Amino acid sequence: MKVMADYFIGAYSRNTTTKYSLIEFMLFTMICLCCILLIYGILLFSFNLYSLGISSILSFMISITICFLFRTKTSLNTITNAFISVCFVYFTICILFTGNTSSPFTPWIIAIPAFAITISKNITGLIWTVLCMAFITTITLLTAYNYEYINLLSQLNNQFLFEIIIQGIIYLSAIAIGFIAWRLLFKSKSNEIIQKRRYSYISYTDIELLIMDWNFLKYKFSIKFNEQIEEIDQLDFLTPHEKKYALIDYFKLDLILISETLSVSARTVETNYYRIRKKLKENNRQEKYPYHRIK
């Protein structure tokens, strides 16, 4: 899995400010859903539902192609929306031709907004939520008014077995994606919280000294922040100026406070942080203190 992540998002993560864990979660979730589409395709063909089987295989091929967008400079939001669009079209087709509201594929429509909200931190998640709600409302109203629809499952002799398998795959998928989310997103956040608790207190008097250069800070903070100074000073691939910002990042100070103290814009501070993270990734180091080497 690590080799796969490096192949797809190694260079991508170095060219974006998005957290590596979020990009990794997106990739593994997409690969997981690609496998599900392939399994659905095989399953549908085995039950002689050839039209839906073909749509599954086509969706699988398109989804795999979207995964390769990580090797380009395409934004994560664009990749997310492209992948969700494929899933939305595929599952709506399945629902429309397998019983509408009684379709075993219906739970997937609920999963799409949850996935979109987890990945996108903007209005995109809301748009997908409203779109899925509108679809569910539409098919519910059509069913209520006895709209005649095609139900391919009625042709099956073992419809119950088919629905059990479909539902089983949904639950297994939910468990797998939930585990991926916990492992890559929530667990990493817990580790960050633990690390934040280890941060030393810095007084306002010390904050005012941050305007000085790295050599002065090494001398001035050599006793109070000796461990942090030594860890950062060992990062030979960082310039003295970048080492200074690495130390500032360790204190987790407010961005406005930093910009006012250093007499620079908040954008300049963010740019320096970005350069540090980029170099840390290039040298297989963690983005947060103590910047351990990634195995």
C-alpha positions, 0 to 999 in steps of 0.5 A: 500500500505504501508503494502504491501511495508513493507511486500515485501521490508522491510528487502530487503531495509535494506540489500542494498544501493539502495534508498528505493524510487527506490525499492518502485517504482519498486515494485508498478510498478511490481504489477501494471503490474501484474494486467494488465496481469491478466486483459488482461488474462480475456479480451482475454478469454472473446474474445475467444483468449484462447492461448493468454489468457493462456500466459497472466495468465502464465505471471501473475503467473511468475511475481507475483513469481518474486515479492517475490524475494524482500524477498531474497537477489537478486539484484535489477538489477536481479529482474528488468531484470527478470521481464522485460524479462517476459513482453518482451516475453509476449508482443512480442508473443501478437504482433506477433499473433495480427497483427505485426506492426498494433497490439494494443499491440505494444506501450508496446514495447516502454514502456519497454526501458523507464522502464529499463532506469528508474530503471537500471543506467547501460548498461542494459537500453541500451541493452533493448532499442537495443533489442526492436528496433531490434524487431520492425525493424524485424517485420516492414521489414517482413510486408514490404516484405508481410510476411504471419503472423497469426492475431488472431484478424481477427477472431473477430467480434468486433475487433474494440472494442477489440483494443479500450479496449487494447489501453485504458488499455495502456493509463491508465497504462501509467498514473498510472505508471507515477503517481507512478514515480512522487510520489516516484521518482521525488517528493522525489527528489524535497523534497531532493532539498528543504532540501539541500537548508536548509543546513548551510554553513560550513567553511574549518576551521570547516571541519578540526574539523570533525576529532575530536570525537562526544563529541568535535563536540557537544561542538564546533558546539553547537552554529552554528549548534545547531539544527542539533546537537540536532536532531542527538544526540536524535538518541539513536540507533546510536553510538557516532561515527555514530552520527558524520558521520550523522552530516558529511552526513548533510553537503553533503561534497565531498566524497574525501574531507571527506576521506582526512579530516578524513584520511580514505578511501572513502570506509570506509566513504561509509560503515559508511553511509551505517550502519547509513542508515541501522539503520535508516531504522530499527528504521523507520526513514527517511534516510536524515536529520532531520531523522523524524520518518516514520509514 
